[in-house]
Amino acid sequence: MPVIAALNGATMGGGLELAMHCDIVVAIETARIADAHANVGVIPGAGGCALLPRLIGPQLAKYMLFTGGSLSAAQLHRAGLISQIFAPDEFMTGVESLAKQIANRSPLGLQWMKRLVHECLKKPHVEDALWLEIMANREYSQSHDMQEGVAAFVARRPAKFLGR
């Protein structure tokens, strides 16, 4: 299942590392985010050095890692870590709306997509990653959810996904 990290305030050190392991990161516009390990003389142990540079680029990651200073939600939105920013009065309803939107999708399709993203990122050549997608589509096209989704689209009705 997709996992959403909703940052509502200060997210530091291990909190940032936990958020990086989620599928989608959203934040309240007043959030402050930092990798504060350097502030206490320790190094990251759950993704600060391994994931952060892949998500926001090595230069900004090193800035965060070396300084221990915090960045705004807007800065990390521009860098690609945060997918959506909510105003304080819209935060909870916005996060709930996003979760409901995803929950209405095919559970099986989401599972395939999540797995494919992780597996495709491991491939050094895009052609190999595309081949993984083709092979996954061969199998997924036989599922109830894909057939139901296409039928519902053609009939212009909501799909009834069963996760199989």
N, C-alpha and C positions, 0 to 999 in steps of 0.2 A: 504494500500500500504506500502511496505517496505520503511523505512526512513534511509538514510545514513548520518552520521555525518562525514564531511571531515575536519579534524583539520589541519589548515595551519598556524602554528605559536603558539603563547601563548594561552592556553585554561585554564582559571582559574575560580574557584568558580562556579558561575552560568553557565558559559560556559561548564564546566565539567559536571555539573548536567544535562544540556540540552543534551549533548552528550550521557550520560548514558541512557537516555530515548529513544534513537534511536535504530534501529534494528541492524545496522552494524556501527562500528566506524573504520575509516581509518585515516591515518595521514601522513604528510610529515615527513621525517626522522629527521628534525631539530626541530620538535614541542616540546614544553615544556608544561607539563600538571600538574596542581596543584589544590588542594582544599585549597584555600587561606583564608577561613573563619576565621581561628584562627589568622591570621595576623592582622585582624581588630577587633577582639574580638566579633565576631558573630558566630552563629552556622548555619549549613546547614539547608535549609528549602525546598529543592526540590529533595532530594535523596542522598545527601552526606553520611548520616549515614544509610539510609535504603537500598540503592542500591549498593553503592560502595563496602561494605564488601561482598555482594553476588557475585559481578562481579570479584573481584581480591583477595578475602580472607580477613579475619578480621585483620591480622597482618599488611599487607601492607596498607590496608585502614586506620587503626589507625595511622600508620606512616604519611600518607599523611594528614589526618585530624589534628593530633596533632602538626605537625611541620609547616604546611603551605608551605613547600618546594615543588619545582617542580621535576617531574621525566621526563625522556626522553620517546619518543615514543617507543624506543626499550625496555625499562624496562616495560612499560605497555603492550607492545605486548607479552612479555614473561609471564606477569601476566594474560593475557586473555582479557583485555579491548579492545585492538586495534586488529583488524582482519588482517590488511595489512598496510605495510609501503611503501611509495613511495619516490624515490629520487626527489629532487627539480625539475629537468627538466622533470620528468615523472608524477608529481602530478596531474595536471589538466587532462591530457589524460588518466591517470590511473583511476581516479575517474569517468570520463565520460564513459570509457569502462566498468567499473563495473556496473554503472547505466544502460547502454544499455543491458548488459548481463542479468540483473535481469528483465528489461522491456520486454525482449523477452520470458519470462516465462509466464505460465498461471496466469492471475490475480486472478482467483478464487482459484487456487491451492495455490498461495502465501497467500491469505487471510486465507485459512484454516490452512496453516502451522503456520502463525503468531499467530492465535487464539489458536491453539493446544499447541504451545510452552508456551504461558502464562498460559493456563489452566492446562497443565501437570505439570508445576513447582509448582502449588498450591497443588498438590496431594502428601501426605506424603509417599505413597507406589507406587513403580514403576508399580505394577500390575494394579492399578487404572488408572495410566497414559496410560498404554498400552491399556486398555479397551476404553479410550477416543479415541485413534487413530483408533481402530477397528470400533467403532461406526461412526467416521467421514468418514472413508473409505467406509463404507456401503452407506452413503449418497453421497459422492463425486464421487463414481464410476458410478453414474447415470448421471453425468454432461457431457456436450458436451466436455469440455476441457480435461477431463481424457480420454474419448473415442477417441478424436482427437489425443491426445498425444501418446497413445498406437498405434493407426493406423499409425501415421506418423513414429514412431520408427520402426514398422514392415516394412513399405514401404521405409524406409531410405530416408525420405524427411523432410523438415522443417515443424513443426506443425503450424497450423493457429488457435491460441487460440482466443476465443471470450469472455471469462470471464463469461461464463454461463455453 
